[in-house]
Amino acid sequence: MSSGGVHYFFEGFSLIKTKGLKRFVFVPLTINLVLFSVAFYFLFGQIEMGIAYVIDLVPEWLGWIKTAISFFLWPLAVISVLLIFALIFGTLANWIAAPFNGVLSEKVERHLTGQDLGDEGVMALVKDIPRTVGRELTKLVWYLPRAIGFLLLFFFLPIIGQVLWFLFNAWMMAIQYCDYPYDNHKIDFTRMRLHLGEHKGKAMTFGIMVNIFSLIPVVNFIVMPVAICGATVSYTHLRAHETVLDLVC
């Protein structure tokens, strides 16, 4: 990745509006929209009940303290939930949309390299489901023990724990979305991850952008297809400019 990860991410915004690609954006976008809407509705209710419970513990005669607690707890609770929610529900959305995400990445690569987009039928998509689900399982097995460790730091190490969780989340988002074009070229998960590690600065800035935009209400609905398109741009650029790369032979 010789250009910045920020540049690649914003390239994704342009690509999702490209004629011919928009229909392949529709399914990942719809899945993300439904899951995030349901999750936000549920989590907002839980936050409201939790804060109300804490405030009820304060005696009525300390009304100013109730107001202060409410003022500070709401932003703290919302930010904490969003930080955790962005990765957990993003992972779930990617599980469900994995076959469609792979197709979108493939079509974007064809567009970028001047190839015909093709018009493969549903059976071609169904055929790839076992492989794409298996790949998502591999990512999940890699992710879970690390996520548990960083979550413990999140809850028990104030400020530093939240920063570390954010950075871990950024790295996971880079892995999650950059993996689609690698997988389309049958590059295994370990080699993909090692190769991203060689370009970690660019991969991390890309993942940080995904993180930030995942925290913005409404905008987070389109983050999945944008990130897939941006990650595919980075992979295509890498193939075109690296003269020695046995990973993508």
Disulfide bonds with the S-S distance in Angstrom:
none
